C-alpha cells in the first residue's frame, strides 16, 4: 500500500506508459517468442536466508510450485 501523504492518486503524474497485467503478460510472451527465449534461468538460491528457505519448502510441501 502506498503512502497517501502526497494527496495524489497513484496514477496521477506518471508520464510513462500504463499496461494492465494481462496486456503486459501478452507482450512479454510475444517478446520472448521473438527472441527464442523459452525459459529464463532460475535464481540459484545460494544466498537465501533460512526464513526464505523455510517458506519455499512450506510452499513445496503444500503442493505449490514457486
C-alpha positions, 0 to 999 in steps of 0.5 A, a space after each residue: 500500500 502506498 503512502 497517501 501523504 502526497 494527496 495524489 492518486 497513484 496514477 496521477 503524474 506518471 508520464 510513462 506508459 500504463 499496461 494492465 497485467 494481462 496486456 503486459 503478460 501478452 507482450 512479454 510472451 510475444 517478446 520472448 517468442 521473438 527472441 527464442 527465449 523459452 525459459 529464463 534461468 532460475 535464481 540459484 538460491 545460494 544466498 537465501 536466508 533460512 526464513 526464505 528457505 523455510 517458506 519455499 519448502 512450506 510452499 513445496 510441501 503444500 503442493 505449490 510450485 514457486 
